[in-house]
Amino acid sequence: MTAACRNPSLVRIAMWSGPRNISTAMMRAWENRTDTRVTDEPFYAHYLQATGIDHPGRANIIVSQSTDWEVVAAECAATTDTTGHKIHYQKHMTQHLLPHMSLAWIDTLVNVFLIRSPQAVVSSYARARPDLTPADLGFEQQHRLYQYMVEQLGDKPLVIAADDVLRDPRTTLGAICDKAGVDFTESMLSWPAGARDSDGVWAPYWYENVQKSTGFGPYKEKVLNLTTAQQAIADQCQPFYEQLNDARLRLPTRLC
């Protein structure tokens, strides 16, 4: 039974992704619905404080959100919405799920996974963070979360490939809507350019391209040239990615 069935008054969708995916564009698609509010990476402040990792804008991020993961989790799992929206869409980064954090709060959410190949993620993220590690990319954490849902909750979450969203946003977004028990709307396919009040305070460092966008860009094959060290990181992430990729939504053959 989905979260939408348990609580028809509020549908809570958790999109689990790693960095340098199209997760912010996906957030735009949902925020462009009149019935939806979005939350941008709610565990980011806790992640930075707990790990001591230095990200751009670290101090501002830590003061912009609660650093208490249990408070954040309770807000994400809340069954009411004071804003009057019917859908609460949550953009989550799987690397923000640290080992000490319980996963029990997620079982009432509609959980969806957004994946992208390790090679593509490393190629993109290394331009901003050349000292990246496998843990920064969230693949192992994403796989752990997926296994928890399958083995502990008996649920089979929807897995969407970022490349497939670009190939066919209508079908992939429609599949998420079906999973959540809500109607697909054409408004999800385009949005006004610019910043949003809902963007995290880290937006100036990461959201330049999406703030210029007015919809999902066309899918383009990319030639990736990784260094030996970068390829080694991608190789460490590959087994976790492959298991989720095996479970991903398959587009009609004519679109692949």
LUMDO-891378 format. One record per residue: x, y, z of N, C-alpha, C, O in turn; residue number from 1. Coordinates in steps of 0.2 Angstrom, whole numbers, plus 5000, padded with zeros to 4 digits. Layout:
BEGIN
<<X,Y,Z>,<X,Y,Z>,<X,Y,Z>,<X,Y,Z>,NUM>;
...
# end
This chain:
BEGIN
<<5004,4994,5000>,<5000,5000,5000>,<5004,5006,5000>,<5009,5007,5004>,1>;
<<5003,5011,4996>,<5007,5017,4995>,<5005,5022,5001>,<5000,5021,5004>,2>;
<<5010,5027,5002>,<5008,5032,5006>,<5002,5036,5004>,<4998,5038,5009>,3>;
<<5001,5037,4998>,<4995,5040,4995>,<4989,5037,4998>,<4984,5040,4999>,4>;
<<4989,5030,4998>,<4983,5026,5000>,<4982,5027,5007>,<4976,5027,5010>,5>;
<<4987,5027,5011>,<4987,5027,5018>,<4984,5034,5020>,<4980,5035,5025>,6>;
<<4986,5039,5017>,<4984,5046,5019>,<4982,5050,5013>,<4986,5054,5010>,7>;
<<4976,5049,5011>,<4974,5053,5005>,<4974,5060,5005>,<4973,5064,5000>,8>;
<<4974,5063,5011>,<4974,5071,5012>,<4981,5074,5010>,<4981,5080,5008>,9>;
<<4986,5070,5010>,<4993,5073,5009>,<4997,5067,5006>,<4998,5062,5009>,10>;
<<5000,5068,5000>,<5004,5063,4997>,<5011,5066,4998>,<5013,5072,4996>,11>;
<<5016,5062,5001>,<5023,5064,5002>,<5027,5060,4998>,<5028,5054,4999>,12>;
<<5031,5063,4993>,<5035,5060,4988>,<5042,5061,4990>,<5044,5067,4990>,13>;
<<5046,5056,4991>,<5053,5057,4992>,<5057,5055,4986>,<5057,5049,4984>,14>;
<<5061,5059,4983>,<5065,5057,4977>,<5072,5057,4980>,<5075,5062,4982>,15>;
<<5075,5051,4979>,<5081,5049,4982>,<5086,5049,4976>,<5086,5045,4971>,16>;
<<5091,5054,4976>,<5096,5055,4971>,<5103,5056,4974>,<5104,5057,4980>,17>;
<<5108,5056,4969>,<5115,5058,4971>,<5116,5065,4968>,<5111,5067,4965>,18>;
<<5122,5068,4969>,<5123,5074,4966>,<5124,5074,4958>,<5125,5068,4956>,19>;
<<5124,5080,4955>,<5125,5080,4948>,<5121,5076,4944>,<5123,5073,4939>,20>;
<<5114,5075,4946>,<5109,5072,4943>,<5105,5077,4940>,<5107,5083,4940>,21>;
<<5098,5076,4938>,<5094,5081,4936>,<5089,5082,4942>,<5083,5084,4940>,22>;
<<5091,5081,4948>,<5086,5082,4954>,<5083,5088,4955>,<5077,5089,4957>,23>;
<<5087,5094,4953>,<5084,5100,4954>,<5079,5102,4949>,<5074,5105,4950>,24>;
<<5080,5100,4942>,<5075,5100,4937>,<5069,5096,4939>,<5063,5099,4937>,25>;
<<5070,5091,4942>,<5064,5087,4944>,<5060,5090,4949>,<5054,5090,4949>,26>;
<<5063,5094,4954>,<5060,5098,4959>,<5056,5103,4955>,<5050,5105,4958>,27>;
<<5059,5107,4950>,<5055,5112,4947>,<5049,5109,4944>,<5044,5112,4944>,28>;
<<5049,5103,4941>,<5043,5100,4937>,<5038,5100,4942>,<5032,5101,4941>,29>;
<<5039,5097,4948>,<5034,5096,4953>,<5032,5103,4956>,<5026,5104,4958>,30>;
<<5036,5107,4957>,<5034,5114,4960>,<5030,5118,4956>,<5026,5122,4958>,31>;
<<5030,5116,4949>,<5026,5120,4944>,<5019,5118,4945>,<5015,5121,4941>,32>;
<<5017,5113,4948>,<5010,5111,4950>,<5007,5115,4955>,<5011,5117,4960>,33>;
<<5001,5117,4954>,<4998,5121,4959>,<4996,5118,4966>,<4995,5121,4971>,34>;
<<4996,5111,4965>,<4994,5107,4971>,<5000,5105,4975>,<5000,5101,4980>,35>;
<<5007,5107,4974>,<5013,5104,4977>,<5017,5109,4980>,<5018,5114,4977>,36>;
<<5020,5108,4985>,<5026,5112,4988>,<5032,5107,4988>,<5031,5101,4989>,37>;
<<5037,5110,4988>,<5044,5106,4987>,<5048,5108,4993>,<5048,5113,4996>,38>;
<<5052,5103,4995>,<5058,5104,5000>,<5064,5102,4997>,<5065,5097,4994>,39>;
<<5069,5106,4998>,<5076,5106,4994>,<5081,5103,4999>,<5083,5107,5004>,40>;
<<5083,5097,4999>,<5088,5094,5002>,<5088,5095,5010>,<5092,5099,5013>,41>;
<<5083,5093,5013>,<5082,5095,5020>,<5087,5092,5025>,<5087,5095,5031>,42>;
<<5091,5087,5023>,<5096,5085,5028>,<5103,5088,5027>,<5108,5085,5030>,43>;
<<5103,5092,5022>,<5110,5095,5021>,<5114,5098,5026>,<5120,5097,5027>,44>;
<<5110,5102,5031>,<5114,5105,5036>,<5116,5100,5041>,<5122,5101,5044>,45>;
<<5112,5095,5043>,<5114,5090,5047>,<5120,5086,5044>,<5125,5085,5048>,46>;
<<5120,5085,5038>,<5126,5081,5035>,<5132,5085,5036>,<5137,5082,5037>,47>;
<<5132,5092,5034>,<5138,5096,5035>,<5141,5096,5042>,<5147,5096,5043>,48>;
<<5136,5097,5046>,<5138,5098,5053>,<5141,5091,5056>,<5146,5091,5060>,49>;
<<5138,5086,5054>,<5140,5079,5057>,<5146,5077,5054>,<5150,5073,5058>,50>;
<<5147,5078,5048>,<5153,5076,5045>,<5159,5081,5045>,<5165,5079,5044>,51>;
<<5158,5087,5046>,<5163,5092,5045>,<5166,5094,5038>,<5171,5097,5037>,52>;
<<5162,5091,5033>,<5164,5092,5026>,<5163,5099,5025>,<5159,5103,5027>,53>;
<<5168,5102,5021>,<5168,5109,5019>,<5165,5110,5012>,<5168,5108,5007>,54>;
<<5159,5112,5011>,<5156,5113,5005>,<5155,5121,5004>,<5155,5124,5009>,55>;
<<5154,5123,4998>,<5153,5130,4997>,<5147,5132,5001>,<5142,5129,5000>,56>;
<<5148,5138,5004>,<5142,5141,5008>,<5140,5137,5014>,<5135,5137,5017>,57>;
<<5145,5133,5017>,<5144,5128,5022>,<5141,5132,5028>,<5136,5130,5031>,58>;
<<5143,5138,5031>,<5141,5141,5036>,<5134,5143,5035>,<5129,5142,5040>,59>;
<<5132,5146,5030>,<5125,5148,5028>,<5120,5142,5028>,<5115,5143,5030>,60>;
<<5123,5137,5025>,<5118,5131,5025>,<5117,5128,5032>,<5111,5127,5033>,61>;
<<5121,5128,5036>,<5120,5125,5043>,<5115,5130,5047>,<5112,5127,5051>,62>;
<<5115,5136,5046>,<5111,5140,5049>,<5104,5141,5046>,<5099,5144,5049>,63>;
<<5103,5139,5040>,<5097,5139,5036>,<5092,5134,5037>,<5086,5134,5036>,64>;
<<5094,5128,5040>,<5090,5122,5041>,<5091,5120,5048>,<5096,5121,5052>,65>;
<<5087,5116,5051>,<5088,5112,5057>,<5094,5107,5056>,<5094,5104,5051>,66>;
<<5098,5106,5061>,<5104,5102,5060>,<5102,5095,5064>,<5106,5091,5065>,67>;
<<5096,5095,5067>,<5093,5089,5071>,<5090,5084,5066>,<5084,5086,5063>,68>;
<<5093,5079,5064>,<5090,5075,5059>,<5083,5072,5061>,<5079,5071,5056>,69>;
<<5082,5071,5067>,<5076,5068,5069>,<5070,5073,5068>,<5064,5071,5067>,70>;
<<5072,5079,5070>,<5067,5085,5068>,<5065,5085,5061>,<5059,5086,5059>,71>;
<<5070,5085,5057>,<5069,5085,5049>,<5065,5079,5047>,<5061,5080,5043>,72>;
<<5067,5073,5049>,<5063,5067,5047>,<5056,5068,5049>,<5052,5066,5045>,73>;
<<5055,5070,5055>,<5048,5071,5057>,<5044,5076,5053>,<5038,5075,5051>,74>;
<<5047,5081,5051>,<5044,5086,5046>,<5043,5083,5039>,<5037,5084,5036>,75>;
<<5047,5079,5037>,<5046,5075,5030>,<5041,5070,5031>,<5037,5069,5026>,76>;
<<5040,5067,5036>,<5035,5062,5037>,<5028,5064,5040>,<5023,5061,5041>,77>;
<<5028,5071,5041>,<5021,5074,5044>,<5016,5072,5039>,<5016,5072,5033>,78>;
<<5010,5071,5042>,<5004,5069,5038>,<4999,5075,5037>,<4994,5074,5034>,79>;
<<5001,5081,5039>,<4997,5087,5037>,<5002,5092,5034>,<5008,5092,5035>,80>;
<<4999,5097,5031>,<5002,5102,5027>,<4999,5109,5029>,<4993,5110,5026>,81>;
<<5002,5113,5032>,<4999,5119,5034>,<4998,5124,5028>,<4994,5129,5029>,82>;
<<5002,5123,5023>,<5001,5127,5017>,<4995,5126,5013>,<4993,5129,5008>,83>;
<<4992,5120,5014>,<4986,5118,5010>,<4987,5114,5004>,<4982,5113,5000>,84>;
<<4993,5113,5003>,<4995,5109,4997>,<4993,5101,4998>,<4993,5099,5003>,85>;
<<4992,5098,4992>,<4990,5091,4993>,<4996,5086,4992>,<4995,5080,4994>,86>;
<<5001,5089,4989>,<5007,5085,4988>,<5013,5088,4991>,<5014,5094,4990>,87>;
<<5017,5085,4995>,<5024,5087,4997>,<5029,5083,4994>,<5031,5077,4995>,88>;
<<5033,5086,4989>,<5038,5083,4985>,<5045,5085,4989>,<5046,5091,4990>,89>;
<<5049,5080,4990>,<5055,5081,4994>,<5061,5079,4990>,<5061,5073,4988>,90>;
<<5066,5083,4989>,<5072,5082,4985>,<5077,5080,4990>,<5079,5084,4994>,91>;
<<5079,5073,4990>,<5084,5071,4995>,<5090,5068,4991>,<5090,5066,4986>,92>;
<<5096,5070,4995>,<5102,5067,4992>,<5104,5061,4997>,<5105,5062,5003>,93>;
<<5106,5056,4993>,<5107,5049,4997>,<5113,5050,5001>,<5114,5046,5006>,94>;
<<5118,5054,4999>,<5124,5054,5003>,<5123,5058,5010>,<5127,5057,5014>,95>;
<<5117,5061,5010>,<5116,5064,5017>,<5113,5059,5022>,<5112,5061,5028>,96>;
<<5112,5053,5020>,<5109,5048,5025>,<5115,5045,5028>,<5119,5041,5025>,97>;
<<5117,5047,5034>,<5123,5045,5038>,<5121,5038,5042>,<5115,5037,5043>,98>;
<<5126,5034,5043>,<5125,5028,5047>,<5121,5028,5053>,<5117,5024,5055>,99>;
<<5121,5034,5057>,<5118,5034,5063>,<5110,5036,5062>,<5107,5036,5067>,100>;
<<5108,5038,5056>,<5101,5040,5055>,<5097,5034,5054>,<5098,5030,5049>,101>;
<<5091,5033,5058>,<5086,5028,5057>,<5083,5029,5050>,<5082,5035,5048>,102>;
<<5081,5024,5047>,<5077,5024,5041>,<5069,5023,5042>,<5065,5023,5037>,103>;
<<5067,5022,5048>,<5060,5020,5050>,<5055,5025,5047>,<5050,5023,5046>,104>;
<<5057,5031,5047>,<5052,5037,5045>,<5050,5037,5038>,<5045,5040,5036>,105>;
<<5054,5033,5034>,<5053,5033,5027>,<5047,5029,5024>,<5045,5029,5019>,106>;
<<5045,5024,5029>,<5040,5019,5026>,<5033,5022,5025>,<5029,5018,5022>,107>;
<<5031,5028,5027>,<5025,5031,5025>,<5025,5035,5019>,<5020,5039,5017>,108>;
<<5031,5036,5016>,<5032,5040,5010>,<5032,5036,5003>,<5033,5030,5003>,109>;
<<5030,5040,4998>,<5031,5037,4991>,<5038,5038,4989>,<5040,5043,4988>,110>;
<<5042,5033,4989>,<5049,5033,4988>,<5051,5031,4981>,<5049,5026,4978>,111>;
<<5055,5036,4978>,<5057,5035,4971>,<5064,5036,4970>,<5067,5041,4974>,112>;
<<5068,5033,4966>,<5075,5033,4965>,<5076,5036,4958>,<5074,5034,4953>,113>;
<<5081,5041,4958>,<5083,5044,4952>,<5091,5042,4952>,<5095,5044,4956>,114>;
<<5093,5039,4946>,<5099,5036,4945>,<5103,5039,4939>,<5099,5041,4934>,115>;
<<5109,5039,4939>,<5113,5041,4933>,<5120,5037,4934>,<5122,5036,4939>,116>;
<<5123,5036,4928>,<5129,5032,4928>,<5135,5035,4932>,<5135,5041,4932>,117>;
<<5138,5031,4936>,<5144,5034,4940>,<5149,5038,4936>,<5152,5043,4938>,118>;
<<5150,5036,4930>,<5155,5039,4925>,<5153,5046,4924>,<5156,5051,4924>,119>;
<<5146,5047,4922>,<5143,5054,4921>,<5143,5058,4927>,<5145,5064,4927>,120>;
<<5142,5055,4933>,<5142,5059,4939>,<5149,5061,4941>,<5150,5067,4943>,121>;
<<5153,5057,4941>,<5160,5058,4942>,<5163,5064,4938>,<5166,5069,4940>,122>;
<<5162,5063,4931>,<5164,5068,4926>,<5161,5075,4928>,<5165,5080,4928>,123>;
<<5155,5075,4930>,<5152,5082,4931>,<5154,5085,4938>,<5156,5090,4939>,124>;
<<5154,5080,4943>,<5155,5083,4950>,<5163,5084,4951>,<5164,5089,4955>,125>;
<<5167,5081,4948>,<5174,5082,4949>,<5176,5089,4946>,<5181,5092,4949>,126>;
<<5172,5092,4942>,<5174,5099,4940>,<5173,5104,4946>,<5176,5109,4946>,127>;
<<5168,5103,4950>,<5167,5107,4956>,<5171,5105,4962>,<5173,5109,4966>,128>;
<<5172,5098,4963>,<5175,5095,4969>,<5180,5090,4966>,<5179,5084,4966>,129>;
<<5186,5092,4964>,<5191,5087,4962>,<5194,5082,4967>,<5196,5077,4965>,130>;
<<5192,5084,4973>,<5194,5079,4979>,<5189,5074,4981>,<5189,5072,4986>,131>;
<<5184,5073,4976>,<5178,5069,4978>,<5180,5062,4980>,<5185,5059,4978>,132>;
<<5176,5059,4984>,<5177,5052,4986>,<5170,5048,4984>,<5165,5051,4983>,133>;
<<5170,5041,4984>,<5164,5038,4982>,<5159,5039,4987>,<5153,5040,4985>,134>;
<<5160,5041,4994>,<5155,5042,4998>,<5151,5049,4997>,<5145,5050,4998>,135>;
<<5155,5053,4993>,<5152,5060,4991>,<5146,5059,4986>,<5142,5063,4985>,136>;
<<5146,5053,4983>,<5142,5052,4977>,<5135,5049,4979>,<5131,5049,4975>,137>;
<<5135,5045,4984>,<5129,5043,4987>,<5127,5036,4984>,<5121,5034,4985>,138>;
<<5131,5033,4980>,<5128,5027,4976>,<5128,5021,4981>,<5122,5017,4981>,139>;
<<5132,5020,4986>,<5132,5015,4991>,<5126,5016,4995>,<5122,5012,4997>,140>;
<<5125,5022,4998>,<5119,5024,5002>,<5113,5023,4998>,<5108,5021,5001>,141>;
<<5112,5025,4992>,<5106,5024,4988>,<5105,5016,4988>,<5099,5015,4988>,142>;
<<5110,5012,4986>,<5108,5005,4986>,<5106,5002,4993>,<5102,4998,4993>,143>;
<<5109,5005,4998>,<5107,5003,5005>,<5100,5004,5006>,<5096,5000,5009>,144>;
<<5098,5010,5004>,<5091,5012,5006>,<5086,5008,5001>,<5081,5006,5004>,145>;
<<5088,5007,4995>,<5084,5003,4991>,<5083,4996,4994>,<5078,4993,4994>,146>;
<<5089,4993,4996>,<5088,4986,4999>,<5084,4986,5006>,<5080,4981,5007>,147>;
<<5084,4991,5009>,<5080,4992,5016>,<5073,4992,5014>,<5069,4988,5017>,148>;
<<5071,4996,5008>,<5064,4996,5006>,<5062,4989,5004>,<5056,4987,5005>,149>;
<<5066,4986,5000>,<5064,4979,4997>,<5064,4974,5003>,<5059,4970,5003>,150>;
<<5069,4974,5007>,<5069,4968,5012>,<5066,4969,5018>,<5063,4965,5021>,151>;
<<5066,4975,5021>,<5062,4977,5027>,<5055,4979,5026>,<5051,4977,5030>,152>;
<<5054,4983,5021>,<5047,4985,5020>,<5043,4981,5015>,<5037,4982,5015>,153>;
<<5046,4977,5011>,<5042,4973,5006>,<5040,4977,5001>,<5035,4976,4997>,154>;
<<5043,4983,4999>,<5041,4988,4994>,<5046,4987,4988>,<5052,4986,4990>,155>;
<<5044,4989,4982>,<5048,4989,4977>,<5048,4996,4974>,<5043,4998,4970>,156>;
<<5052,5000,4976>,<5052,5007,4974>,<5053,5008,4967>,<5056,5004,4963>,157>;
<<5050,5014,4964>,<5051,5015,4957>,<5058,5018,4956>,<5060,5022,4960>,158>;
<<5061,5016,4951>,<5068,5018,4949>,<5068,5021,4942>,<5066,5018,4938>,159>;
<<5070,5027,4942>,<5070,5031,4936>,<5077,5033,4934>,<5081,5036,4938>,160>;
<<5079,5032,4928>,<5085,5035,4925>,<5085,5042,4923>,<5080,5043,4919>,161>;
<<5090,5046,4925>,<5090,5053,4923>,<5090,5053,4915>,<5086,5058,4912>,162>;
<<5093,5049,4912>,<5094,5049,4904>,<5087,5048,4901>,<5085,5051,4896>,163>;
<<5083,5044,4905>,<5076,5042,4902>,<5071,5048,4903>,<5067,5049,4899>,164>;
<<5072,5052,4909>,<5068,5058,4910>,<5069,5062,4904>,<5064,5065,4901>,165>;
<<5076,5063,4902>,<5077,5068,4896>,<5074,5065,4890>,<5072,5069,4885>,166>;
<<5075,5059,4889>,<5072,5055,4883>,<5064,5056,4882>,<5062,5058,4877>,167>;
<<5061,5055,4888>,<5054,5055,4888>,<5051,5057,4895>,<5049,5053,4899>,168>;
<<5051,5064,4896>,<5049,5066,4902>,<5041,5065,4904>,<5040,5064,4910>,169>;
<<5037,5065,4899>,<5030,5063,4900>,<5029,5056,4903>,<5025,5056,4907>,170>;
<<5032,5052,4900>,<5032,5045,4902>,<5035,5044,4909>,<5031,5041,4913>,171>;
<<5040,5046,4910>,<5044,5045,4917>,<5040,5049,4922>,<5039,5046,4928>,172>;
<<5038,5055,4921>,<5035,5059,4926>,<5028,5056,4927>,<5025,5056,4933>,173>;
<<5025,5053,4922>,<5018,5050,4923>,<5019,5044,4927>,<5014,5042,4931>,174>;
<<5024,5040,4926>,<5025,5034,4931>,<5026,5036,4938>,<5023,5032,4942>,175>;
<<5029,5042,4939>,<5030,5044,4946>,<5023,5046,4949>,<5021,5044,4955>,176>;
<<5019,5049,4945>,<5012,5051,4947>,<5008,5045,4948>,<5004,5045,4953>,177>;
<<5009,5040,4944>,<5005,5034,4945>,<5007,5030,4952>,<5003,5028,4955>,178>;
<<5014,5030,4953>,<5016,5027,4959>,<5013,5031,4965>,<5012,5028,4970>,179>;
<<5013,5038,4965>,<5010,5042,4970>,<5003,5042,4971>,<5000,5044,4976>,180>;
<<4999,5040,4965>,<4992,5040,4965>,<4989,5047,4964>,<4984,5049,4967>,181>;
<<4993,5051,4960>,<4990,5058,4958>,<4990,5058,4951>,<4994,5054,4947>,182>;
<<4987,5063,4948>,<4986,5064,4941>,<4992,5068,4938>,<4995,5072,4941>,183>;
<<4995,5066,4932>,<5000,5069,4929>,<4997,5076,4926>,<4991,5076,4924>,184>;
<<5001,5081,4926>,<4998,5087,4923>,<5003,5090,4918>,<5010,5089,4919>,185>;
<<5001,5093,4913>,<5006,5096,4908>,<5010,5101,4911>,<5016,5102,4908>,186>;
<<5008,5104,4916>,<5012,5110,4919>,<5019,5107,4922>,<5024,5111,4923>,187>;
<<5020,5100,4922>,<5026,5098,4925>,<5032,5098,4919>,<5038,5097,4921>,188>;
<<5030,5099,4913>,<5035,5098,4908>,<5038,5105,4906>,<5043,5105,4902>,189>;
<<5036,5110,4909>,<5040,5117,4908>,<5039,5121,4914>,<5034,5120,4918>,190>;
<<5043,5126,4915>,<5042,5131,4920>,<5046,5137,4919>,<5050,5137,4914>,191>;
<<5044,5143,4922>,<5048,5149,4921>,<5055,5149,4923>,<5057,5145,4928>,192>;
<<5059,5152,4920>,<5066,5153,4922>,<5067,5157,4928>,<5062,5161,4930>,193>;
<<5073,5156,4932>,<5074,5160,4937>,<5074,5156,4944>,<5073,5150,4944>,194>;
<<5076,5159,4949>,<5077,5156,4956>,<5070,5155,4959>,<5065,5158,4957>,195>;
<<5070,5152,4964>,<5064,5150,4968>,<5065,5151,4975>,<5071,5150,4978>,196>;
<<5060,5154,4979>,<5061,5154,4986>,<5062,5148,4990>,<5065,5148,4995>,197>;
<<5060,5142,4987>,<5061,5136,4989>,<5068,5133,4988>,<5070,5128,4991>,198>;
<<5072,5136,4984>,<5079,5134,4983>,<5083,5135,4989>,<5083,5140,4993>,199>;
<<5087,5130,4990>,<5092,5130,4996>,<5097,5136,4995>,<5098,5139,4990>,200>;
<<5100,5138,5001>,<5104,5144,5001>,<5111,5142,4997>,<5115,5146,4995>,201>;
<<5111,5136,4995>,<5117,5134,4991>,<5116,5135,4984>,<5120,5133,4980>,202>;
<<5110,5137,4982>,<5108,5138,4975>,<5113,5142,4971>,<5115,5140,4965>,203>;
<<5116,5147,4973>,<5121,5151,4969>,<5127,5147,4967>,<5131,5149,4962>,204>;
<<5129,5142,4971>,<5135,5138,4969>,<5133,5132,4964>,<5138,5129,4961>,205>;
<<5127,5130,4964>,<5125,5124,4960>,<5120,5124,4955>,<5119,5120,4951>,206>;
<<5115,5130,4955>,<5109,5130,4952>,<5109,5134,4946>,<5104,5136,4943>,207>;
<<5115,5137,4944>,<5115,5141,4938>,<5112,5139,4932>,<5108,5143,4929>,208>;
<<5113,5133,4930>,<5110,5130,4924>,<5102,5129,4924>,<5099,5131,4920>,209>;
<<5100,5126,4930>,<5093,5125,4931>,<5089,5132,4931>,<5083,5132,4929>,210>;
<<5092,5137,4934>,<5089,5143,4935>,<5088,5146,4928>,<5084,5151,4927>,211>;
<<5092,5144,4923>,<5091,5147,4916>,<5086,5143,4912>,<5084,5145,4907>,212>;
<<5085,5137,4915>,<5081,5132,4911>,<5073,5134,4911>,<5071,5138,4916>,213>;
<<5070,5132,4906>,<5062,5132,4906>,<5059,5125,4905>,<5053,5125,4904>,214>;
<<5063,5120,4906>,<5061,5113,4905>,<5066,5109,4905>,<5072,5111,4905>,215>;
<<5065,5102,4904>,<5070,5097,4903>,<5074,5098,4896>,<5071,5098,4891>,216>;
<<5080,5098,4897>,<5084,5098,4890>,<5084,5092,4886>,<5082,5087,4889>,217>;
<<5086,5092,4880>,<5086,5086,4876>,<5091,5081,4878>,<5096,5083,4881>,218>;
<<5090,5075,4877>,<5095,5070,4879>,<5101,5070,4874>,<5099,5070,4868>,219>;
<<5107,5070,4876>,<5113,5070,4872>,<5118,5065,4874>,<5119,5065,4880>,220>;
<<5120,5061,4870>,<5126,5057,4872>,<5132,5061,4873>,<5133,5066,4869>,221>;
<<5136,5059,4878>,<5142,5063,4880>,<5148,5059,4880>,<5147,5053,4882>,222>;
<<5153,5061,4878>,<5159,5058,4878>,<5163,5060,4884>,<5164,5066,4886>,223>;
<<5164,5055,4889>,<5167,5056,4895>,<5174,5054,4895>,<5176,5048,4893>,224>;
<<5178,5058,4897>,<5186,5057,4898>,<5188,5058,4905>,<5189,5063,4908>,225>;
<<5188,5052,4909>,<5190,5052,4916>,<5197,5051,4917>,<5200,5047,4913>,226>;
<<5200,5054,4922>,<5207,5052,4924>,<5207,5045,4927>,<5202,5042,4928>,227>;
<<5213,5042,4928>,<5213,5036,4931>,<5210,5036,4938>,<5207,5031,4939>,228>;
<<5211,5041,4942>,<5209,5041,4948>,<5201,5042,4948>,<5198,5039,4952>,229>;
<<5199,5046,4943>,<5191,5047,4943>,<5188,5040,4941>,<5183,5039,4943>,230>;
<<5191,5037,4936>,<5188,5030,4934>,<5188,5025,4940>,<5184,5021,4940>,231>;
<<5193,5026,4944>,<5193,5021,4950>,<5188,5022,4954>,<5185,5018,4957>,232>;
<<5186,5029,4955>,<5180,5030,4960>,<5174,5028,4956>,<5169,5025,4960>,233>;
<<5173,5029,4950>,<5167,5027,4946>,<5166,5019,4947>,<5161,5017,4948>,234>;
<<5172,5016,4946>,<5172,5008,4947>,<5170,5006,4953>,<5166,5001,4954>,235>;
<<5171,5009,4959>,<5169,5008,4965>,<5161,5008,4966>,<5158,5005,4970>,236>;
<<5159,5013,4963>,<5152,5015,4963>,<5147,5010,4958>,<5141,5009,4959>,237>;
<<5151,5008,4953>,<5147,5004,4948>,<5143,4998,4950>,<5137,4998,4948>,238>;
<<5145,4994,4955>,<5141,4988,4957>,<5134,4990,4960>,<5129,4987,4959>,239>;
<<5134,4996,4964>,<5128,4998,4967>,<5124,5001,4962>,<5118,5000,4962>,240>;
<<5126,5005,4957>,<5122,5008,4952>,<5119,5002,4948>,<5113,5003,4946>,241>;
<<5123,4997,4946>,<5120,4992,4941>,<5114,4988,4944>,<5110,4987,4941>,242>;
<<5114,4987,4951>,<5108,4984,4954>,<5102,4988,4954>,<5097,4985,4952>,243>;
<<5103,4994,4954>,<5097,4999,4954>,<5095,5000,4946>,<5089,5000,4945>,244>;
<<5100,5000,4942>,<5099,5001,4935>,<5095,4995,4932>,<5091,4995,4928>,245>;
<<5096,4989,4935>,<5093,4983,4933>,<5085,4983,4935>,<5081,4980,4932>,246>;
<<5084,4987,4940>,<5077,4988,4942>,<5073,4994,4940>,<5067,4995,4941>,247>;
<<5076,4998,4935>,<5074,5004,4933>,<5068,5003,4928>,<5067,4998,4925>,248>;
<<5063,5008,4928>,<5058,5008,4923>,<5061,5008,4916>,<5066,5012,4915>,249>;
<<5058,5004,4912>,<5060,5003,4905>,<5056,5007,4901>,<5050,5006,4901>,250>;
<<5059,5011,4897>,<5055,5015,4892>,<5053,5011,4886>,<5056,5006,4885>,251>;
<<5047,5012,4882>,<5046,5009,4876>,<5052,5008,4872>,<5055,5013,4871>,252>;
<<5053,5003,4868>,<5058,5001,4864>,<5059,5007,4859>,<5065,5009,4858>,253>;
<<5054,5009,4856>,<5055,5014,4851>,<5058,5021,4853>,<5060,5025,4849>,254>;
<<5058,5022,4860>,<5061,5028,4863>,<5068,5027,4865>,<5071,5032,4867>,255>;
<<5070,5021,4866>,<5077,5020,4868>,<5082,5020,4863>,<5088,5019,4865>,256>;
# end
